[in-house]
Amino acid sequence: MNPREAEKRIQELRTTLEHHNYRYYVLDAPEISDHEYDLLFRELKDLEEQFPQFQNPDSPTRRVGAQPVDKFGQLRHTVPMLSLDNVFSNDEFDQFVERANRFLGREGFYDFVGEPKLDGLGVELVYENGVFTVGSTRGDGSVGEDVTQNLRTIRSIPLHLFEDTCAAPKRIEVRGEVIMNKKDFLSLNTLREEQGEPVFSNPRNAAAGSLRQLDPRITAQRNLDIILYAAGSYEGIEFKTHTGMLEHFRAWGLKTNPQNKLLKSREAVFEYFVSLDTLRDSLPYECDGVVFKINQLSLQRSLGEVSRNPRWAIAYKFKPRSAVTRVIDIVPQVGRTGILTPVALLEPVNIGGARIQRSTLHNQDEIDKKDVRIGDTVVVERAGDVIPDVVSVVRDRRTGKEKPFRMPEKCPVCGSRVEKLDDEVFYRCINISCPAQVKERIRHFAMKGAMDIEGLGEKWIGTFVDNRIIGDVSSLYSLTEQDIVSIDRMGDVLARKLIDAIRKSRDAQLDRFLFALGILHVGEHIARTLAMNFKDIGDIEKAQDEELRNIEGIGPGIAESIHDFFHTKENQDLLKKLKAYLRLNNPYEKAVSGHLKGKRFVFTGGLAGLSRDQAKQMVEENGGSVTESVSKKVDYVVAGDQPGSKLDKAHALGLSVLSEDQFMKLVRG
């Protein structure tokens, strides 16, 4: 393929992939399979690598991959991002309308737009000539944090506005809420509990914590979503109504809420509120009320704001989802890493249509902090309308018969000793062969993102372990159809599919395998970091603690955990068995052997021959890394046109400063 053909095909692929991103992430109506999408994505990535002159920071392939930053910069909003006042009854809503009428000197009712109130993190996206250029958090309403690189990882945010039916404005500030859907919240907390990390209390905290990661690659793993509902300032276009604005948003490929509705009477407003409250449990996201906005933008401008709250919009909140019940017992459950998690067994209670009988208490410190005892009467909420959470104890209902809970000295599953390290809040079963741990380790090993063994779920794993058909993850690969076909409800077809899926997983990427091993503190991001710094599994096994600590992004605690895992005899024996079955390949091998390995770069000023993202990619492909701040740890500062204060700091620290030409010669070796 010659360069002209490549450029044409690259543009076709980018347009096609953005179209399918929109169909999948915004409309929830995909037109092709995940596999077909992956093939198109791989073709684009290969062409961009083969023809680097056509690389573009707005390509779908560049959503993920920016280097971590030391801290977020600040961005001032052109128009302040206001907060909403709340009402809790129909009467209070009527009073809100009366206040608007008094201010405008008129009578009657307004056309309102009803929108589900999302409890996420408010953000602003800036598009210039249809291109997403910068994004920030709400912050204090006037100044937010620059989280542009993290927002780029959210696939429901278009990097280019569609212009099929209406042209994009010269500039527009689009506002909305970054959220984490309920199912993704549950999956994230399950994974964090398995890895011995603190769980998020609700989807809002999870979304906020994920968007404010200093490493965009972590944000990219969190399956964040966005719903857009307002504009700040804009140039080159005029809107008359809020509904008209939202119609333009949808035409440009911006995701709005399909539950939004135009309401032309008081009765319609209250009917909408009741209907959304009824739908609340079935919505994919957390919703704690309805936002009502006057539709006419000229009226919004006339009403203005008071005390940083708009006079033209109000949040009508739902009643909280909570109930009072009794703790029948507290029992510890054993996870993959041996961590014992205390779970409260509750007298069944209905909260928001769900029958609640269990609630995790997370750890002994949390139990002590809330002073939860067996027999206590407690207040239980569905955190984020999803997870039941014991929020407080009703102490005036205590009878004196309540019993404090303490973690057992022996594992409730295998009877082995339970230990607590001084620097941890968790208690662990020390027996690596504990059946409860074995089941969870195998489940983690087989999960999507790890070895991805389709069909091997919790039910079959439990059956195989309980019947001693498998004893660890390596024994999966010696299974035959004859070993499992006679199991109740298995049969020939299921047995064949499962064995085929296990065989398929033998060809595995090094980073996925490292994640699958379930090493403490090693999630998908750290597993990828290891694969980018070591050629193969053998090099990682031989790595010493100090060598691991010197890798950017791996701190002392993570380094110690990795070193200990590969120097424990039981794990060494397991790895020996696994390596006899698996064919591991490292997709990041080129970066490992690159001549810039271990070198850190900082860029300042504009580059003439390539974009900043292209320069970063060239460094990373040769094993180096790019950081945002100048320090003694930096090896090279690349100074382009009109460099900033970073150049002065580089000279003060005596760092090597390269021109663009010198940088290109260094990269090319």
N, C-alpha and C positions, 0 to 999 in steps of 0.2 A: 504494500500500500504506500503510495507516494504522499508527501506532506499535504497536498491539496485535498486528496481523498480522505486522509486522516482527519483534517480539520472539519470537513463536512460531516463525517461520521461521528466525530466527537460531539459536535453541536446537536446532531440528531439524537444521540444517546442522552445528552443532558436534558433536552426538552422532553423526551420520552420518560425518563426517570422522574423528573419533577411532576409530570402528569400523573404517573402511577403513585408517587408519594401523596399527591392531593387526593386521589381516589381512595387510597388506603387509610391515611391518617386524618383526613378532614371529612370526607364523605362516608367513610366506613363502607365503601362499595368497591372493593378491588376488582380489577378486570383481568389480572394475570395471577399465577401462583407465586408463592415466595421463591420457588426454585427458578422460575423464569425471570423474576426480578433480579435474583442473585447473578444469573448469567449475564444480563445486560450490564449490571453494575461492574462485574469483573471485566467485561469487554472494555468499558469506559476506562477503568483503572489501568488496564494494560496499555491502552492507546495513549493515555496521558503520560505514562512512564516511558513509552517508546518515543513520544513526540513532546518533550517537556516544554517546547516553545508555545504549545497551545494550552498549557495548564492555566487554571483560573481559580482564584480563591472562592468564587461563588459556585463552583462545580459541586454536584451532589456527593462526590467522593471526598470533599474537603470539609464536610460537616463535623467530623471528629478527627482529632489529631493534634490540636494546638497544645503547646507545652504549658505546664502549670505556671501560675504566676505567684509571686510572693505575697501580693495583696491586691485588692480591687481598687481601681481608680474611681474618681467621683465624676458624676455628670449632673449638670443642673437642668431641670425640666423647664422648657420654654413657658409652659402653662402649668401651674401647680397641680399635682395629682391629689384631689380632695378625698376625704373620708366621708362615709355616710352616717347620718343619724339613724336611730332605730325606733320602730314602733312595735307594739306587741298586741294590739287589738284593733278591731274595726273602728272603734271610737277614736283611738289615737290617730289612725290614718285619716279620718274625717277632719280632725283638728289640723293635720298637716295641710290638707287641701284648703281649709279655711284661712290658714296663715298665708298661703300663696295668693288667695283671692284678695285678702286685705292689702297685701303688699302691692298687687297690681291694680287695686281699686276696681274690681269686677266681681261678678257672681257666676255660679255655674260650675260645671265639671270640665275636666280636660281629657283629651285623648292621652292615655298612658301606654307605655310599653312595659310589659312584665317580663322579667328575666330571672332565672334561677340565681340565687345568691351563692356564689362559689367561695369556699373558704380556702383560698390558695395564697399565692404571693403575687401582688400587683406588680406589673412590669410595663415598660413603654418600649415599643419598637419604632425605629426611625427608618423610613424608606425615602431614598432620594432617586428620582427618575426611575422608580420601580424597583430599585435594588436595596436590599436590607443592608444598612451601613453600621448601625450601632444600636445597642439595647441596654436598658438599665432597670434596676429595681425601683419601687416607689420611694424607698428611703423615708425621709421625714416629710415627703410631699413636695419639697422644693429641690432637694438634692438626693440622688440615688447612687447606687453602685454600678459601675460599668461591668456588666456580665455578658457582653456581646458574644464571646467565644462559647460560653455555656449555652446561650439561647440558640446559637447556630446548630447545636446538637439535637434540638427538638424538631422532629421531622414534620410536625404539623405547622411549623413556621416556614412559609415559602421564602426562599432566598431572593426570588424575583417575583414581582406581582404579575399575574396573568393580565393580558391586555386584549383578549379575544373580543370582548363585548364593550369595554370602555377603557380609555387610556388611563394610565397611572398618573397621579398628580406629580408636579415637580418635587414636592416634599410633603410628607405626612407623618405625624406622630400617632401611632396606633397603640391603644392601651387595652390591657386585658389581664387575665389571671392565669398564671402557671399553676397547674394542678397535677396531682398524682391520683389516678383512678384507683378505685377500691381494690381491685384484684392485684394491681401492681404493688399497692401498699402492703397487702397481706404477704405477697411473695417476698418483698424486700425485708419485712420484719422476720419472716421465717428464716431467711438466709442469715440475717444478722444474729438471731438467737443461736443458730447452729454454729456460727463462728465466734460465739462468746462476746459479741458486741452489743452495746445498748440498743434497745429497740426504739423506734419513733412512737410517740404517744398518739399521733393522729396523722392523717394524710397531709394536712397543711404543714406541719413541722417537717414531714418527710420531703415535701416539695421544696420548702424553703431551704432545708439543709442540703438538698441535692443541687439546687440551682446556685447555691453559694459555695460550692466546692472550688478550691483553687486550681484543681486539675480537671479540665473539661472532659477528659476521658472517663472520669468517675461519673460525672453528670450524664454522659451519654449512655451509661449502663442502667440508669434509673427509670427509663420509660416515662418521662415527663410528657405532659400534654399542655395545650394552651387553648383558651377560649377568649376571643377578642370582642369588646363591647363598647368602645368609645374612641374618640380622637382628641389629641391635644391641639396643637396648631397644624395648619395645612395651607399649602399654596397651590394654585392652579386648578382648584376645584371648589364648588360651593355645594353645601347640603342645606335642604330646607327642613327636613325631619330626621329624627333619630332612626326611624325605620328605613328611610332612604339611604342614610349612611351605612346601615348594616347591609343593605342590598348591594351597595358598592363593594363593601368588604368581601362579601361572598363571591362577587364577580371577579375580584382580584385574587381569589384563592385563599383568603384569610378565613380562618375557622371561627364561625359564630355558633351560638347555641340554637339547636333546632327547636328547643322548647320556648324560645322567645315568642311573644304574642302581642299584637296590637289590641288594646282594650278601650272601648268607646263609652263605657258607662261605669257607674259605681258598682252595680251588680256584677258586671263582667270582671271587675278588679277582684272582688271577693270570691267569685266562683273560681277564678284562675288560681288564687292563693290556696283554696281548699283542694283543687284538683292536683296542684303540684305537691302539696303536703301528702296526698294520697299516693302519688307516684314516687315519693321520696326514696323508698327502699329499693325500687327497681332501677333508679338512675345509676349509671356507672361511676359517678363521682359523688363526693360529699356535698350536700346542699343543706344549708341551715336556715333558709328563708327565701324571700322573693325581693328583688329590687324593682321598684316602680319608678319610671322616669317619664316626665312630661315629654310628649313626642315632638312638639313644635320647638325647633331650635331657637327661634326668635323669642319665645317665651322663656326658654332656659336662660338666654342672655339677659333678658330684662330682670329676671328673678335674682340672678347672681348667686352669691354665697353669704353665709354668716358663720363666723368662728370656724372657718375651714370646712364647713359642711354646705353642699349645694342646697338652695331652697327649692330646687326643681326635681329632686330625687330623694327617695327614702327607702330604707331596708325594713321590710316587715318580717320579723323573725318567727320561725317555728318554735313550738314548745320543745324544751330539751328532752332527749331520750334518756331517761333514767328510771330506776326503780329501787325499792328497798327489799332486800332478801336476807337470808341467813347463810353463814358459812358452815356447811355440814362437816367438812374436813379439808385439810390441806395435804396434798400428796406430791412428792417429788417425781418428775419425769426425767429420764436420762436421754440426752441427745447424742449426736454424732461424735462430738469431741469429749464426751464423758461428763459434760456439764449437767448438773442437777437443777432443773427449773421447777420451783414450787407452783402448783396449780390449785386454786380454790375450787372445791366442789360445792356448788350452791343449790339451795332449794330452788327448783325450777321457777322462773319468773319470765313474764312476757314483756319485752321491750321493743316497741316499734314493730310488732308483728313477728318477732323472732323469739323462740323459746331459748332462754339462756340458762345453762346448767354448770358452766365452767368458766373460769377466768384465770389467766396467767398472773402470777404475782411477781414474776421476773427474777427476783433473787432475795436472799435473806435480808440484805440491807434495806430493800424496799418494804419488806414486811415489817421490819423494826421501825422504819420511819413512819409508816401509817399505823403501826401498832395493831395489825390485824391478827385476831386470834380465832382458833377453832370455836365455833358457837356464837361468834359475833354477829350482830345485825349490821349490815353494810349497805352503802349506796353504790349501785352499779350503773355505769353508763356504757353505752355502745360508743366507744371512741371513734370519731369519724363516721358514726352510724355503721361501724363495721365490727370492731373488736370489743368484746365486753371487758370492762376495766373496773376494778374495785377502786373507787375514788376516795372513799372516807368511811370511817366507822361511826355508827350511831352509839356513842358511849353511854348516853343516859338509859339505854335499853339493856345494859349489861346486868347480869344476875350474880356474877361472881363465880359461875361455873365454867366460864370460858377458859380455854387452854392455849398458852403461847406455843408457837411452833418453832422448832429448831431443826436444822438440817441433820439427817441421820449420819452416824459414823460409818455405816456400811451401806453399800449400794442396794437399793430396794429390788434390783433385778438379779444381780449375780452374787451379792453378799460381800464383794471386795471392799477394801478400805476406801473411804472418801476423804479427800484432802482439799485444803484451801490454801493457795499461795498468798503470801503476805500482801502482794501488790494487786490482788484481784478481789472482786466481789463474789466470784463464782466458786462453788464447790464442785469437785470433779471425782468421778469414779476412776481409779487408777488402772483398772483392768481393761486393756485394749481389746480383749476377746469377749467383753461383756456383750451378750446377745442384743441388748438395746442399742449399743453403740454400733455393732456390726450392721444391723438393719439400716440405721441412719446413714452410716458411711456408704453402704451400697446404694442407697437411694440417692445420696449426693453424687456419687460417682456416675450414676446413670442419667442424671438430670440433663435437661437442655442447657447448653452453655458449657457443659463438661463433656462426657463421652457420648451424650445424646443417644441413649439406647431406647428407642421407641417401644412402648408397650410394657417396659419393665417398671411397673408402678409399685406403690407401697404394699398393695394387697399381695402380689406375687412374691415380692421380696420377703415379706413376713412368712408366707407359706414355705418358701424355699429354705429359709434359715431355721424355722421351727421344725422342719422335717429333715434337717441336716443334709439337704441336697447341696447347699453352698455354705461355706464358712467364712469367706472373705471375698473381696472384689476379684481376686485372681481366679477363683474357682468358677466364676461366670464363664470363663473362656474354655473350660473343659466340659461344659454342659453339652449334652446331646439331646436330640428330640426324644429319644427313648427314656432319658432321665426324667422328663417332665410330662410326657404325653398322657400318662395315666392319672395325673392329678385332677381332682374334681373340677369340672368346668373348664379344663384346659383344651383337650381335643387336638386333633392332628393339625388343623389350620393355624390355631393360635400358637401351638408349639413350634411349628415351622417358621412363622413370622418372627417369633421372639428369638429363636436361634439365629435366623438371618440378620436380625438387628444387632445382635451381639457380635456376630462375625464382621458386620459392616464397620463396627466401632473399632476394629483392630487397627485401621488406618486413621491415626489421630494426630492432630496438631499438638506440638509440645506445650503451648500455653494452655490449651484446654485440658490436657492430661494433668498438668501441674495443679490447675484449679480442681480437677476431679479428685485428686488425692486428699483433699480436705485438710491441708496444712493450716494450722491455727494462724489467723490473720492474713491468709493468702486468698484474696478474692480474685475475680477475673482481671482486674487492673494490675495487681502485683504479679499475677501469673504471667501476664503479657510483658511486664517490665523485665522479669527474669528471662523470658525467651528472647528479648531484645538485647540481653547482655551476656548470654551464654549460648554456645553453639548447640549443645545437646544436653540430655539429662545427666550424662556422666560428668560434665564440667560442673553442673550445679551440685551434684553429690560431693564433689571434691572441694567445693568453695568453702573457704574459711569465714568465720564470723566477720572479721575486719574487711574482707573483700566485699561481702554482702552489704555492710554498712556504708561503703563508699559509693554505692549505686544511688543515684538521685531518686527519692521517693521511698526508699527503704530505710526506716529508722532502726535504732538499736533493738527494740522489742520484736519487730518483724524479722530482723536478721537473726536474732537468737532463736526464734521459733523455727525458721527455715533450717538453720544449722542443726538444731536439735533433732528435727524430723529425720534428716538424712543421715544422722549419726546414731540413730536408735536401731538396735539389732533387729527388732521385730519389723520395722519399716524397711530396713535393708533387705531382709528376707522376702518381704512382699514385693518390693521393686524388682528383685531378681526374677521372681515368678512372672510378674507382669511383662517384663522386657522380653521374656521368651515367647510371648504371644503377640505383642504389639509392634507395629511399624510406625515409629514416631517421626514426624517431619517438622522442621522449624521454619515457618513462613517468614521469620525475621532474621534468618541466618546471614543475609547480606549485611545487615546493620551490625551484627556481632563481629564480623571480620573486617569491618570498614577501617580505613586508615585514620579516621577521626574519632575512633572509639575513646570515650572518656573525656573528650574535649567539650568545653562549654562555650557557647557563643552568645553575644548580645548584639542586636542590630539597632542602629540609631540613624535617623535620616532616611531619605528616599533613595531607592536603588533604581538605576536607569534601565538595566537590561532584564530585570525579572521582578516579580512581586515579592513581598515579604514572605508570604506563604510558600512560594516556590523555593526561596532561599532556605527556609526552615526545613522543607522536605529534603533538599539536597544534603543538608547537614545530617539529618536523622537517618537517611539512607546509607550514609557512610559511617554510622555509629556514634555521631556526636549528638549533642542536645542543645536546645535554645532556651534561654531564660530571659526574663524581662528586666531584671535589675542588675546593676553593676556591683560586683564585689570581688574580693581577692580570689574567690573560687573560679572566676571567669578566666578562660584562656585567651579568647580573642574578642575584641570589640570591632564590629564592621561598621565603618562610618560612610554613609551615603551623602546625598545632597541635603544641605541644611540640617546637620546633626544637632541634637539638643544637648541638655546638660549631662547626659550620659557620657559624652565624649570628654568633657572636662573632668568628670570623676575618674574616667579610665586613665587619663594622663596623670592625675594626682596619685593613683594607685600604682602607676608604672606598668599598666597592662599593655599587651600587644594590640596595636590598632592597625586594621587592615583597610585598604581602599576596596572598592568593588572588584577591580581587576585582580588585586592580590587575593581576595577571597575566592574568586573563580579559579585561579591557579591552584590554590590550596585544596579546594574541593575536588578538583580533577586529578589531584595527586601528581 
